[in-house]
Amino acid sequence: MDNPNIGTIILHRMAKVDGLTISVASALAPKDARKAYEKGREDEAKNKPDDAQKNFEKAVSVYPQYSAAWFELGRINEQGNRLDEARKAYQQAIVAEPKFILPHEQLSWLALREAKWQELVDITDKWLVLDSQNSPDAYYLSSIGNLQTQHSDVAEKNAQAAVRMDPAKKNMRARYVLGLALAQNHDFAASAEAIRSYLDATPDAKDKAVIQKQLEQIQEAAHQNVQSENQAKP
């Protein structure tokens, strides 16, 4: 215990993650840019979005590589429903620091919000390259985008991953998306099971009536499949 020399410590990643949840480029920001950024965060905390926006804009004008400031500027614009400006800010954050995960995440939710399905597929593909081990939301959003663009095999695979990575069942909607993908792939029995699990867990879902109707149609398709299989038996 008296010898402070414990040798060389080598740290290994617990999982393969190429992306960064904390901006590294931002650590190189000059003093004036950091000061504006910190003031912007203070304004955010005080619910002063206009002042926050001005300070984040100042931060990126002083230091264009300030990815964290671009990200916060995107959030301010998104909260103000200025979606085009928000998208541009998130994209600038990625240009400044391509491996910064958070703007990829926000762009994905933004694409979902605007029903831009191919954009959703493209951005979640990039997000999953950066972190395929710790991002159930990336798989969930990717499954929606692929479902809407008629890539049902990929949608099913990624919905399965989203469900598998959510043992606490925080996002039961992933089970519903999985059910839709399974139905498109004509696995009606498994589809009905997944959708029933969603409805059982979320009895107050706003679109419950629509989903219940879908479930009835899928159950009927499953029943017809069983009948066809029985008739085909010698």
C-alpha positions as CSV (number, residue, x, y, z in Angstrom):
1,M,0.0,0.0,0.0
2,D,3.0,2.3,0.4
3,N,4.1,2.0,-3.2
4,P,2.1,4.4,-5.4
5,N,3.3,2.8,-8.6
6,I,0.6,0.4,-9.7
7,G,1.9,-0.1,-13.3
8,T,0.2,0.7,-16.6
9,I,-3.6,0.6,-16.6
10,I,-5.1,-0.3,-20.0
11,L,-8.8,0.6,-20.5
12,H,-10.8,-1.4,-23.0
13,R,-14.2,-0.6,-24.4
14,M,-17.0,-2.8,-23.0
15,A,-18.7,-2.7,-26.4
16,K,-17.7,-1.6,-29.9
17,V,-18.9,2.0,-30.1
18,D,-17.4,4.3,-32.7
19,G,-19.6,7.2,-31.9
20,L,-19.3,9.8,-29.1
21,T,-22.0,10.9,-26.7
22,I,-19.8,13.8,-25.6
23,S,-18.3,16.2,-28.1
24,V,-14.6,16.1,-28.2
25,A,-14.2,18.9,-30.7
26,S,-16.0,21.2,-28.3
27,A,-13.2,20.9,-25.8
28,L,-11.0,22.8,-28.2
29,A,-13.3,25.8,-28.4
30,P,-11.6,29.2,-27.6
31,K,-12.5,31.1,-24.5
32,D,-15.0,33.5,-26.1
33,A,-16.9,30.6,-27.8
34,R,-17.0,28.6,-24.5
35,K,-18.3,31.7,-22.6
36,A,-21.1,32.2,-25.1
37,Y,-22.0,28.5,-25.1
38,E,-22.1,28.4,-21.3
39,K,-24.2,31.6,-21.2
40,G,-26.6,29.9,-23.7
41,R,-26.9,26.9,-21.4
42,E,-27.7,29.2,-18.5
43,D,-30.4,30.9,-20.6
44,E,-31.9,27.5,-21.5
45,A,-32.1,26.6,-17.8
46,K,-33.9,30.0,-17.2
47,N,-36.3,29.3,-20.0
48,K,-35.0,32.2,-22.1
49,P,-34.8,30.6,-25.6
50,D,-34.3,33.8,-27.5
51,D,-31.3,34.7,-25.4
52,A,-30.0,31.2,-25.6
53,Q,-30.2,31.1,-29.4
54,K,-28.2,34.4,-29.7
55,N,-25.5,33.0,-27.5
56,F,-25.3,29.7,-29.3
57,E,-25.2,31.5,-32.6
58,K,-22.3,33.6,-31.2
59,A,-20.5,30.5,-30.1
60,V,-20.6,28.9,-33.5
61,S,-19.7,32.1,-35.3
62,V,-16.5,32.3,-33.1
63,Y,-15.8,28.6,-33.5
64,P,-17.6,26.9,-36.4
65,Q,-16.4,23.5,-35.2
66,Y,-18.3,23.9,-31.9
67,S,-20.5,20.8,-32.4
68,A,-22.1,21.0,-29.0
69,A,-23.2,24.6,-29.6
70,W,-24.6,23.6,-33.0
71,F,-26.5,20.8,-31.3
72,E,-28.0,23.1,-28.7
73,L,-28.9,25.6,-31.4
74,G,-30.7,22.8,-33.2
75,R,-32.7,21.9,-30.0
76,I,-33.7,25.6,-29.5
77,N,-34.9,25.8,-33.1
78,E,-36.8,22.5,-32.8
79,Q,-38.5,23.6,-29.6
80,G,-39.5,26.8,-31.4
81,N,-40.9,24.6,-34.2
82,R,-38.4,26.0,-36.7
83,L,-37.7,22.6,-38.1
84,D,-35.7,23.5,-41.2
85,E,-33.3,25.6,-39.0
86,A,-33.1,22.8,-36.5
87,R,-32.2,20.3,-39.2
88,K,-29.5,22.6,-40.5
89,A,-28.0,23.1,-37.1
90,Y,-27.9,19.3,-36.3
91,Q,-26.3,18.7,-39.7
92,Q,-23.7,21.3,-39.0
93,A,-23.0,19.6,-35.7
94,I,-22.3,16.4,-37.6
95,V,-20.2,18.2,-40.2
96,A,-18.1,19.6,-37.3
97,E,-17.9,16.2,-35.6
98,P,-19.1,13.2,-37.6
99,K,-19.0,10.8,-34.7
100,F,-21.1,12.9,-32.4
101,I,-24.1,10.7,-31.8
102,L,-26.6,13.2,-30.3
103,P,-27.4,15.1,-33.5
104,H,-27.9,11.8,-35.4
105,E,-30.5,10.9,-32.7
106,Q,-32.3,14.3,-32.9
107,L,-32.3,14.2,-36.7
108,S,-33.9,10.7,-36.6
109,W,-36.7,11.9,-34.3
110,L,-37.2,15.0,-36.5
111,A,-37.5,12.8,-39.6
112,L,-40.1,10.7,-37.8
113,R,-42.0,13.8,-36.8
114,E,-42.1,15.0,-40.4
115,A,-42.8,11.6,-41.9
116,K,-39.6,11.7,-44.0
117,W,-39.2,8.0,-44.2
118,Q,-36.2,7.6,-46.5
119,E,-34.4,10.3,-44.5
120,L,-35.2,8.4,-41.4
121,V,-33.7,5.2,-42.9
122,D,-30.6,7.0,-43.9
123,I,-29.9,8.8,-40.7
124,T,-30.6,5.8,-38.5
125,D,-28.2,3.7,-40.7
126,K,-25.5,6.2,-39.8
127,W,-26.5,6.2,-36.1
128,L,-26.2,2.4,-36.0
129,V,-22.8,2.5,-37.6
130,L,-21.7,4.8,-34.7
131,D,-23.3,2.7,-31.9
132,S,-25.1,-0.6,-32.6
133,Q,-24.8,-1.9,-29.1
134,N,-26.5,0.7,-26.9
135,S,-29.2,2.3,-29.1
136,P,-32.5,0.6,-29.0
137,D,-34.2,3.8,-30.2
138,A,-32.0,3.7,-33.3
139,Y,-33.3,0.2,-34.1
140,Y,-36.9,1.2,-33.3
141,L,-36.8,4.3,-35.6
142,S,-35.0,2.4,-38.3
143,S,-37.7,-0.3,-38.2
144,I,-40.4,2.4,-38.7
145,G,-38.5,4.0,-41.6
146,N,-37.9,0.6,-43.3
147,L,-41.5,-0.4,-42.8
148,Q,-42.7,2.7,-44.5
149,T,-40.3,2.3,-47.4
150,Q,-41.4,-1.3,-47.9
151,H,-38.2,-3.0,-46.6
152,S,-40.1,-5.3,-44.4
153,D,-37.3,-7.8,-43.8
154,V,-35.0,-5.0,-42.4
155,A,-38.0,-3.6,-40.5
156,E,-38.6,-6.9,-38.8
157,K,-34.9,-7.5,-38.0
158,N,-34.5,-4.1,-36.5
159,A,-37.8,-4.2,-34.6
160,Q,-36.7,-7.5,-33.1
161,A,-33.4,-5.8,-32.0
162,A,-35.3,-2.9,-30.5
163,V,-37.5,-5.3,-28.5
164,R,-34.5,-7.4,-27.4
165,M,-32.6,-4.4,-26.2
166,D,-35.6,-3.2,-24.1
167,P,-36.0,-5.9,-21.4
168,A,-37.7,-3.3,-19.1
169,K,-40.3,-2.8,-21.8
170,K,-40.0,1.0,-21.7
171,N,-41.0,1.2,-25.4
172,M,-43.9,-1.1,-26.0
173,R,-44.6,0.6,-29.3
174,A,-41.6,-1.4,-30.7
175,R,-43.8,-4.5,-30.3
176,Y,-46.5,-2.9,-32.4
177,V,-44.0,-2.0,-35.2
178,L,-42.6,-5.5,-35.0
179,G,-46.2,-6.9,-35.4
180,L,-46.7,-4.8,-38.6
181,A,-43.4,-5.9,-40.0
182,L,-44.3,-9.6,-39.3
183,A,-47.6,-9.1,-41.0
184,Q,-46.0,-7.7,-44.1
185,N,-43.8,-10.8,-44.1
186,H,-46.9,-13.0,-43.8
187,D,-46.0,-14.3,-40.3
188,F,-49.5,-13.6,-39.1
189,A,-49.6,-15.6,-35.9
190,A,-46.4,-14.0,-34.6
191,S,-47.7,-10.6,-35.8
192,A,-50.9,-11.0,-33.8
193,E,-49.0,-12.0,-30.7
194,A,-46.8,-8.9,-30.9
195,I,-49.6,-6.5,-31.4
196,R,-51.7,-8.1,-28.6
197,S,-48.7,-7.6,-26.3
198,Y,-48.7,-3.9,-27.2
199,L,-52.4,-3.4,-26.7
200,D,-52.3,-5.3,-23.4
201,A,-49.5,-3.0,-22.1
202,T,-51.1,0.2,-23.4
203,P,-54.9,0.0,-23.0
204,D,-55.2,3.8,-23.3
205,A,-53.4,4.1,-26.7
206,K,-54.9,7.0,-28.7
207,D,-55.0,4.8,-31.8
208,K,-56.3,1.7,-30.0
209,A,-59.4,1.4,-32.3
210,V,-57.3,1.4,-35.4
211,I,-54.8,-1.1,-34.0
212,Q,-57.6,-3.3,-32.8
213,K,-59.1,-3.4,-36.3
214,Q,-55.6,-4.3,-37.7
215,L,-55.3,-7.0,-35.1
216,E,-58.7,-8.5,-36.1
217,Q,-57.6,-8.6,-39.8
218,I,-54.3,-10.2,-38.9
219,Q,-56.0,-12.8,-36.7
220,E,-58.3,-13.6,-39.6
221,A,-55.3,-14.0,-41.9
222,A,-53.6,-16.3,-39.4
223,H,-56.8,-18.4,-39.1
224,Q,-57.1,-18.7,-42.9
225,N,-53.4,-19.8,-43.0
226,V,-54.1,-22.6,-40.5
227,Q,-57.2,-23.7,-42.5
228,S,-55.1,-23.8,-45.7
229,E,-52.4,-25.8,-44.0
230,N,-55.0,-28.3,-42.7
231,Q,-56.6,-28.7,-46.1
232,A,-53.2,-29.3,-47.7
233,K,-52.5,-32.2,-45.3
234,P,-53.1,-35.7,-46.8
